[in-house]
Amino acid sequence: MRDTLPLVVLVEDDPAIGEMYRLGLEKAGFRVAVFQDAGAFFCSAEDEIPAAAVLDFQLGGVITGIDVLENLRLYDSMVRLPVIVLSNCDGRDDGQIERATQAGALAWLVKSRTTPLRLAELVRQALGSPVLNVSAPPNGATARHSEADRSRRSKFGRRQGEPAAQSG
């Protein structure tokens, strides 16, 4: 039954925050994969396209969740992927909310005001149906990448056939 639950990907560089939201999303009936960096997420997305993604805005270093979102949109199979951005800042002063919206983010949530339960409710709404009845990616997307997607390279991913980075 676990494999029939929709997969939500959470890209969050803070392990404690990632764990908090993972537990809440799992309790709400989602399968959850947490990644601390964008590269690991893009490599995993070659195996299974998630039903939804939650991206931390400030991922450490120079990469932001919006950079990840903009690169997701390069893949035909992820053009309609529901994405929510989480942040410790409100994003109003520097135009980041507008940038996220233009890239297709459904919401910009401030972590200090977003409980795991609230995040789960918003993901459920983004998927458009009750959690336990969702077993396929949204909007008719295929469960695997197209050949065109596989031949593209984002800033963070790798081409098909390239070895994945080994963690040690």
N, C-alpha and C positions, 0 to 999 in steps of 0.2 A: 504494500500500500504506500510505503514511503516514497517509492519512485514515481507514483502518480501525483504526488503533491507538486504544486508549482514551485519552481526554483527561483528564489530571490537572491541576487548577488548584492553583497554589501562591500563596498570598497572604503575602508576606514583604517587610517594608519595608527590610531590609538587602540591597542588591544583591549583595554577595559571597556571602552565605549562600544567597540565592535562586539564584544561578548554580551554586553547588556542588550543591544538591539537584536543580536542573534537569538538570544533566549526568548525575547518577546515575540519575534516573528515566528519562531518554531512553536511556541505555545499557541499562537494564533492559527497554526496549521500549515505553515510554509516549510519547505526545505530551504535551508540557508547555507550559502557559501560565503565566507568572509575572507577578503584579501586585503593585505596591508599595503599593497602597491598595485599600480595600474598594469604593469607588465605581467604579473601573475594572473590578473583577471583576464587580460586579453588572450593569454595562452590557454586558459581554461575554457574560454568561450569558443574555442575551436572545437571542443568536444561536445558541448551542450550549450545551446542558446538559452539564456535565462528567460523567465516569464516577465521579470521586472528587475530593475537595478536601483540601488540606493547608493549615491556617491557623496562621500565627504568632500566638501569644497577644498579645504586646505589639507593636501595629502603629504605635506612635508616636501622640502626641496622646491623645485620650480614647477612641478606638475600640479594642476588643480583638477577638481572633479569636472569642471566645465571643459577642460582640455580632453579629458576622458570621454565626456559626452559628445563633443564635436568629432572625435575619432570614431566613436560608435556609429555615428550617422554616415560614415563612409562605407559601411557594410550594408548591402541591400537587405540582408536578413535581420538587421537591427535598426532599420530606419524608424520603425514604429514601436520599438521597445519602450515601455513606460519607464521613465527615469525620474527619480526624486533626488534633489540635492539637499544634503544636511550640512549645517555650518555652525560654528561658534559665533560668527558675526552676522549681522542682519543684511549685509550686502547692498544696502540702499545708497550709501555714500559714493561707492566706487563703480556703480553701473553693472555689478556682477549679476544681480537678479535679472536685469534685462538681457544680458549676454546668455545666461542660462535658459531663459525663456525662448530666446531666438534660436537656441540650439535644440529646443524641444523638451526642456524639463517641465514636468507637470506641476512641480511645487518646489519652493525654497523654504526649508524648515530650519528654525533655530533650535539647536540641540537642547538648550536649557529649557525650552518650552515644548519639547516633543518627547512624550513618553513612548516607550516601546509599543504600548497598546495603540496609541494614536498613530504611530508609524504604520503598524499593521493594518489599521482601518483604512488609511490612505492608500496603501498598496492594494488592498482588497478592492477599493473603489477604482483604482487605476486599471485593475484587471477586468473590471466590469461584471464580475460574478462572484458568488460565494466561493471561498477558498477551496473547499473540498470538491467542487464540481469543475475545477479548472485543471486540465491535464496537458494542455497544449500551449505553445507560445501565443501571445495575443495577436489579433488582427490577421490571422491566417499565415503568420510567418512559419517557415519550415523549421524543423528541429535541428537541422544542420546548415552550415554555410553553403552558399552556392559556389560554383567554381570561380566566378568573378570575384566573390569575396575572398576566396582562398588565395587568389593571385595578388590581392592588394596587401600593402603593408602599412599599418598605422605607425605612429611614432613609438608605440609601446609594444606592439605584437611582433610576430615573426611570420614569415611565409611558410606555407605548408611544406613539410619535409625538413625544415630546419630543426635541429635538436632543441628541446626545451632546456632552459637554464637549470642546472642542478643546484638544489639548495643543500646546504651542508651544515 
